[in-house]
Amino acid sequence: MSSYREPNKARIKAVFEHRMPDRVPNFEVLVDNPTVRHVLGHDVRGRHTLANIEPADYVAFARAVGQDVVGMCFYDSPFRYRDEEGVERKLDFQIHSREDLDRVYATDLAHLEDDFALLDRYVEAIEGTDIGLFVLLGSWFTDAYDRVFGFDNFMWQVLDGRDLVEEVLTLHARYYAEMAERLVQYPLTFLYVGDDLAYKKGTFIRPELMRALWVPRMQWVFQPALDKGIPILYHSDGNIEALIPDLLEMGINALNPIEPYGMDIEAIHRRYGKRLALVGNLDVGGALSRGTADEVRAEARALIDAVGREGDLVLASSHSITENVIPENYLAMVETAQTYGVLNESTGLRR
């Protein structure tokens, strides 16, 4: 039984490659304090596991909770401009016009060398272990509507200034594609790409517009991993069901987090089956944060029964383990994956 509690990158890789693992994996892209403090006995730099913490801390955390991979975040924005004195600065204004865009250019990756050096240390930290490595890359579309344009302005620009939007998205996506090309030279268990595209009821803009603006550019970001045969886990909050066929055609292996208040994970599993691994869905705003450990175990068991019998599920929250989550409840979810979630080839779930 102890092996089921230990990290093993082959387990989560099996799910992403649509094969049967030994048990349902447990994985969170981000675990915040106070849970990290509860598990490790001390705080980490940046308060959560995805704050590019010390590799030894993340490895210790993964061993303690049986998470198969550790990872880093490579969120960034390429946009720079030069002020009146010619000094390069990060973008600190929003783009409303052609004149604004003409002030902006995309930088290269040189300023990320410290991050790549830290990633080298992550590789060293997991050497000789069964722990794998992931990198979270993305939110270039989110950055465009949230920061570069501002949400309302972005929506107007899509209708009335689409050339500006397309130029910004192209600069951003090509920058991330270059970053992905560098990252896939590392021994990644999977590449985790994120972009928030939707409300609870559907995508921010019509799916047909997403297919014109977002899909071909995100394909550039995916392509380096596809060329290397590295599985892709894609993340978006909200209801992105209309874009799942596009994502599958683009080559993703797994989807996260399948929010329960916007998407029906059982219906998605029935529709896509072995074509799509599902990561998440346990309501972070429900029992994890406001219930008891027994309530979390019951919800986790029901989710495993509903979609995890054939090895298509990675048990995780519907977002991340935020500071509101009760640490003992998170550990109850983890323990359920490692006991109730044990699988075998002939019978599926072993009760």
C-alpha positions in Angstrom: 0.0 0.0 0.0 2.9 2.4 0.7 3.8 2.6 -3.0 0.3 4.1 -3.7 1.2 7.0 -1.4 4.5 7.8 -3.1 5.0 10.1 -6.1 5.5 8.4 -9.4 5.5 10.3 -12.7 4.6 7.2 -14.6 1.2 7.3 -12.9 0.1 10.7 -14.1 1.7 10.2 -17.5 -0.3 7.0 -17.9 -3.5 9.0 -17.4 -2.5 11.7 -19.9 -1.6 9.0 -22.4 -5.0 7.3 -21.8 -3.6 4.2 -20.1 -4.5 2.6 -16.8 -2.4 3.9 -13.8 -2.0 2.0 -10.5 -4.3 4.5 -8.8 -6.0 7.8 -9.5 -3.3 10.5 -9.3 -3.7 13.5 -7.0 -2.4 16.8 -8.4 -2.7 20.5 -7.7 -1.1 23.1 -9.8 -1.0 25.4 -6.7 -1.3 24.8 -3.0 -1.4 27.9 -0.8 -0.7 28.5 2.8 -1.9 27.5 5.3 -1.9 24.1 3.7 1.7 24.2 2.7 2.7 25.3 6.2 0.6 22.4 7.6 2.3 19.9 5.4 5.9 21.2 5.6 5.9 22.8 9.0 7.1 26.1 7.6 6.2 28.8 5.0 7.6 28.9 1.5 8.7 31.8 -0.5 5.7 33.4 -2.1 3.2 31.6 0.0 2.3 28.8 -2.4 3.9 25.9 -4.3 3.8 27.7 -7.7 5.7 30.8 -6.6 8.8 29.2 -8.0 9.8 28.0 -4.6 13.0 26.3 -3.6 13.1 22.9 -5.4 13.9 21.0 -2.1 10.7 22.5 -0.6 8.5 21.4 -3.5 10.1 17.9 -3.6 9.5 17.5 0.2 5.9 18.6 -0.4 5.4 16.2 -3.2 6.7 13.3 -1.1 4.5 14.2 1.8 1.3 14.3 -0.3 2.1 11.7 -3.0 2.0 14.2 -5.8 3.7 12.8 -8.9 5.2 16.0 -10.2 6.7 19.3 -9.1 6.8 22.4 -11.2 7.4 26.0 -12.0 5.5 28.9 -13.4 6.6 30.8 -16.5 3.9 33.4 -16.6 5.2 36.5 -18.3 4.4 39.3 -20.7 6.7 40.4 -23.6 5.4 43.9 -23.9 7.8 46.7 -23.3 8.1 50.4 -24.3 10.8 53.1 -23.9 10.0 56.1 -21.8 11.0 59.7 -22.7 14.5 59.1 -21.5 14.9 55.9 -23.6 14.7 53.5 -20.6 13.0 50.2 -21.3 9.9 49.7 -19.1 7.2 47.0 -18.7 3.9 48.0 -20.1 2.1 50.2 -17.6 -0.6 51.7 -19.8 -3.5 50.1 -21.8 -3.7 50.0 -25.6 -6.6 52.0 -27.0 -5.3 53.1 -30.4 -2.8 52.5 -33.1 -0.6 55.2 -31.6 -0.5 53.2 -28.3 0.4 50.0 -30.0 3.2 51.7 -32.0 4.9 52.5 -28.7 5.1 48.9 -27.8 7.4 46.1 -28.8 8.0 42.5 -27.7 11.1 41.7 -25.7 13.1 38.5 -26.0 13.7 35.8 -23.3 16.9 37.1 -21.9 15.3 38.4 -18.7 14.1 34.9 -17.9 17.6 33.4 -17.5 17.2 33.3 -13.7 14.0 31.3 -14.1 15.7 28.9 -16.5 18.5 28.5 -14.0 16.0 27.7 -11.3 14.4 25.1 -13.6 17.9 23.5 -14.0 17.9 23.2 -10.2 14.5 21.5 -10.3 15.9 19.0 -12.7 18.8 18.3 -10.4 16.4 18.0 -7.4 14.3 15.2 -8.9 17.3 13.3 -10.4 17.3 9.8 -9.1 13.6 10.0 -7.9 10.3 8.9 -9.5 9.1 12.5 -9.3 8.3 14.2 -12.6 8.4 17.8 -13.8 5.9 20.2 -15.2 6.0 23.8 -16.3 2.9 26.1 -16.2 3.0 28.3 -19.3 0.5 30.7 -20.4 -2.3 33.2 -19.9 -1.3 35.2 -22.9 -4.9 35.7 -24.1 -5.9 36.5 -20.5 -3.1 39.0 -20.2 -4.3 40.7 -23.4 -7.9 41.2 -22.3 -7.1 41.8 -18.6 -4.0 44.0 -18.7 -2.9 45.0 -22.2 -6.3 46.3 -23.3 -8.5 46.0 -20.2 -11.6 43.8 -20.4 -14.2 46.2 -21.6 -11.8 47.9 -24.1 -10.7 44.4 -25.4 -14.3 43.5 -26.1 -14.9 46.7 -28.0 -11.6 46.3 -29.9 -12.6 42.8 -31.0 -15.6 44.4 -32.7 -14.2 47.7 -33.9 -10.4 47.4 -33.8 -9.7 43.8 -34.5 -6.4 44.6 -36.3 -5.0 45.9 -33.0 -6.2 42.8 -31.1 -4.8 40.5 -33.7 -1.4 42.2 -33.7 -1.2 42.0 -29.9 -2.3 38.4 -29.8 0.2 37.5 -32.5 3.1 39.1 -30.6 2.1 37.5 -27.4 1.5 34.0 -28.8 4.8 34.0 -30.7 6.6 35.0 -27.6 5.1 32.1 -25.7 5.8 29.7 -28.6 9.5 30.7 -28.3 9.3 30.1 -24.6 7.7 26.7 -25.1 10.4 25.8 -27.6 13.0 26.5 -24.9 11.1 24.7 -22.2 10.5 21.4 -24.1 14.3 20.9 -24.1 13.8 20.0 -20.4 12.6 16.5 -19.3 9.0 17.6 -18.8 6.4 15.0 -17.8 3.8 17.3 -19.2 3.4 20.9 -20.3 0.7 22.8 -18.5 -0.8 25.6 -20.5 -3.4 28.0 -19.1 -5.7 30.7 -20.4 -9.0 31.7 -18.9 -11.5 31.9 -21.7 -15.0 31.7 -20.2 -17.7 32.6 -17.7 -19.7 29.9 -16.0 -22.1 29.8 -18.9 -19.7 30.0 -21.9 -16.8 31.7 -23.6 -16.2 35.4 -23.2 -16.6 35.8 -26.9 -18.4 33.6 -29.4 -16.7 30.3 -30.1 -16.4 31.1 -33.8 -14.4 34.2 -32.9 -12.3 32.2 -30.6 -11.5 29.8 -33.5 -10.4 32.8 -35.5 -8.4 34.7 -32.9 -7.2 32.2 -30.3 -7.1 28.7 -31.7 -4.5 29.1 -34.5 -2.2 31.2 -32.2 -2.5 28.7 -29.3 -1.5 26.0 -31.7 1.9 27.8 -32.1 2.3 27.5 -28.3 1.3 23.8 -28.2 3.4 22.8 -31.2 6.8 22.5 -29.6 5.4 20.0 -27.0 3.5 18.1 -29.7 6.7 17.8 -31.8 8.5 16.3 -28.8 5.7 14.0 -27.8 5.2 15.8 -24.4 1.6 15.5 -23.1 -0.3 18.8 -22.8 -2.6 19.7 -19.9 -4.8 22.6 -20.7 -6.5 24.9 -18.1 -9.3 27.4 -18.3 -11.8 28.4 -15.7 -15.4 28.7 -16.8 -17.4 26.7 -19.3 -15.3 26.0 -22.3 -17.2 22.9 -23.5 -17.8 24.5 -26.9 -14.0 24.6 -27.5 -13.2 21.0 -26.3 -13.4 19.6 -29.9 -10.9 22.3 -31.0 -8.6 21.6 -28.1 -8.6 17.9 -28.9 -7.9 18.6 -32.6 -5.0 20.9 -31.4 -3.5 17.9 -29.6 -4.2 18.4 -25.8 -4.2 15.3 -23.6 -6.0 16.6 -20.5 -8.3 19.3 -19.3 -8.4 21.2 -16.0 -10.2 22.1 -13.8 -13.8 21.3 -15.1 -15.5 23.6 -12.7 -18.6 21.9 -11.3 -20.7 25.1 -11.5 -20.1 25.5 -15.2 -19.4 22.0 -16.6 -20.8 18.5 -16.1 -17.7 16.3 -15.7 -19.8 13.1 -16.1 -21.3 14.3 -19.4 -17.9 15.3 -20.7 -16.5 11.9 -19.8 -19.3 10.2 -21.5 -18.8 12.2 -24.7 -15.0 12.1 -24.9 -14.0 9.0 -23.0 -10.4 7.9 -23.5 -9.7 10.9 -25.8 -9.5 13.3 -22.9 -8.1 12.9 -19.4 -9.9 15.0 -16.7 -8.1 16.8 -14.0 -10.0 18.5 -11.1 -13.7 19.1 -10.4 -13.8 18.8 -6.6 -15.5 22.0 -5.6 -12.9 24.2 -3.9 -15.7 26.4 -2.6 -17.7 23.5 -1.1 -16.6 20.8 1.3 -12.9 21.5 0.8 -13.3 24.9 2.3 -16.4 24.7 4.4 -17.1 21.0 5.1 -15.6 18.1 7.0 -12.9 15.6 6.0 -15.6 12.9 5.8 -17.6 15.1 3.4 -14.6 15.6 1.2 -13.9 11.8 1.2 -17.5 11.2 0.2 -17.3 13.7 -2.7 -14.0 12.4 -3.8 -15.2 8.8 -3.8 -18.3 9.8 -5.8 -16.1 11.5 -8.4 -13.8 8.5 -8.7 -16.8 6.2 -9.1 -18.3 8.5 -11.7 -15.3 9.1 -14.0 -12.2 7.5 -12.6 -12.8 3.7 -12.9 -11.0 3.4 -16.3 -8.1 5.6 -15.4 -9.3 8.9 -17.0 -9.2 11.0 -13.8 -6.7 13.0 -11.9 -8.3 13.9 -8.6 -7.9 17.6 -7.9 -9.8 20.7 -6.8 -11.9 22.8 -9.2 -9.3 25.6 -9.1 -6.4 25.2 -6.6 -5.9 24.7 -2.9 -6.5 28.3 -1.9 -5.9 29.8 1.6 -9.6 29.1 2.3 -9.2 25.3 2.1 -9.0 23.4 5.4 -5.6 21.6 5.3 -7.1 18.4 6.8 -9.7 18.4 4.1 -7.1 18.7 1.3 -5.3 15.7 2.9 -8.5 13.8 3.0 -8.9 14.2 -0.7 -5.3 13.1 -1.3 -5.8 10.1 1.0 -8.9 9.1 -1.0 -7.0 9.0 -4.3 -4.3 6.9 -2.7 -6.7 4.3 -1.1 -10.1 4.3 -2.6 -8.6 5.2 -6.0 -6.4 2.2 -6.4 -7.0 0.6 -9.8 -6.1 -2.5 -11.7 -6.3 -3.6 -15.3 -9.0 -6.3 -14.9 -11.5 -4.7 -12.6 -11.0 -1.0 -12.7 -11.6 0.5 -9.3 -10.7 -1.7 -6.3 -13.1 -0.9 -3.5 
